Amino acid sequence: MAETLLQVKDLKVQFATEDGMVKAVDGVSFELERGKVLGIVGESGSGKSVTAMTLMGLTGGVNSRFEGEILYKGTDLLTLSDDQMQQYRGPELGMIFQDPMTSLNPVYRIGDQIAEAIRTHEKIDKRGAKNRSVELLRAVGIPNPEARVDDFPHQFSGGMRQRAMIAMALSCNPDLLIADEPTTALDVTIQAQIIELIGRLKDDFNSAVIMITHDLGVVADIADEIIVMYAGQVVEQASTRDLFYDPQHPYTWGLLGSIPRLDRPRPDRLHSIKGSPPSLINLPQGCAFRPRCQHAFNRCMERPALESHLDVATHLDRCWLDVPYKRSHRDETISGATEAA
Amino acid sequence: MAAFLVRRTIGAILVLVAVTFFVFVIFIVVPGGDPAERIAGKNATPQNIENIRHDWGFDRPFYVQYYKMMEKMATGSLVSYTSQQNVVQQIEQGMPATFSLSIGAGVIWLFFGILVGVISAISAGKFSDRAITVLALVGVSLPIFWLGIVTRYYLAEGGLTSFFPDGEYVPLTDNPAQWFFHLILPWTVLAVGFIGFYGRVLRGNVLDTSNEDYVRTAKAKGLPPKRIMRKHILRLSLIPIITLFGLDFAGVLGGGAILTETVFDLHGVGQYAAQSINNFDLPPIMGVTLYGAMFIVVFSVFVDLLYAYLDPRIRPT
């Protein structure tokens, strides 16, 4: 049994706005062991990024409300002050952001931005920090790092910038790496490289990874466990294998159906989930996905709990449909049969 | 770099020619501008005026007149129509006062402008931010001539309290203490409006920059808030302020602080310009215009160079 690095218990994040309370994250729980990868998947506005930012302590503010616990190595991060949290960012928690074009400061050299993180947390001279930066750039696959370390961000391509971001996030050897849609802004050809890189570095640095994405395909190979979020709630939570082979929630089916696949007969068109995510201020009554669900019935007016309906105790979902019905109907959505009709 | 300087120098010369030419043409077009009548005095005969017109060359085509005037300016022999004093010498005499006023006020307004901007951005939405905002708007709205006269009335010698000397410029080389003492009020009065304006602009810049992704990255790296503010937010927020300051500072150095100089009777270049305009005296107006335009042109080159230093993205590679 590996060391449990992170335990999130019933995390709730709300933001007070002029229109009312936004329930951005509404009861998320998971555990993460060292060396494992957790994928958090959902559409824009599902709360996945807020969850990640909250882990980093970056969602604080006068209008933010937090509930639950984020136990990192036994310490509840939610109870820490800003100053204490600052000590965790870098050496304990590292984060990679979505858009590498804007996530690096345009006026400082790449190497200086990496060295800045190192020098903040470790007693090391400038030369030592620079040497570390060069080594990190080499580790993330930047060619000729001795020269490129003095480049400015605008001299890097998008993929190289994301590599530099990864180098920066790993510069202080964090035990937990959070990647918030690290490939969304990149070319498809670069995406696989970056995912592969994160997977490899995770092993080299012996850290755990939380990979946030809207694309199940991105986490299919790398994640050990996947959480599917919708409207701030977890709708399905399972090991990657279970989620792909026995998906239980209609929203997960929709996500699976929207991935182009080469190993199945081609549907006339990819599945698209009709409608858009609900307002997080006024959630629909009952199941939040009900208004967009093709399989909704009377009982969906009550809110389903997140619980296991299968033999596998770790496979949780939030749906009233019975398992045989789901197993017989989900392929319509996943393989696009309904759309073809 | 060499190409940049050559290009900018040619551009600068064109700007200077254009500016002086427009001022010259405006002067000719404006009614009552006939310099011959003014030079001749009140009881001149038409023949008198005609002679003066011929002697001074006012009967020649305007572009010839313009050329002759610029030629005299270049050789330093340009004289005023009314007092016959040498224009270049007069400007040189005014420069110490104008420089003293501008540099002192510039330091004050840049320092306090940045201070006000940062404080109100950090405390955005809170009471101190609102209080500063109101003060800044008041500062921007106060007309300099009014503020100057009011401060003189309440604070200067001969007024209600006599804390400060009333106007006049004491050269730095004569008596540094008196130089400083005499300039406190003019510096403050000139700086107030700029402080308010710079504070508002910087506040907006800082708040905008705080929402940039790279600031979030800096936080995620675990940097201390002060370092984030100084190195990641302020550094980029100050870039637009540099442009503003470069041009505003060039403006007052170039004699643009006409009101302050006149209210406090500093005998600087600005006051010289004001007197010349009152006297409808073209040569000094042309002289001061050229002098002021030169500062603007030179400082805009400085600003561009500084920009390239501050922002590597626009550095010529």
Interface residues (C-beta under 8 A of the other chain):
Chain A: M56 L58 D82 Q86 Q87 Y88 R89 G90 P91 G94 M95 F97 D99 T102 S103 L104 N105 P106 V107 Y108 E116 A117 T120 H121 F152 H154 M165 M168 A169 S171 C172
Chain B: E212 D213 Y214 R216 T217 A218 K219 A220 K221 G222 L223 P224 P225 R227 K231 H232 R235 L236 L310 D311 P312 R313
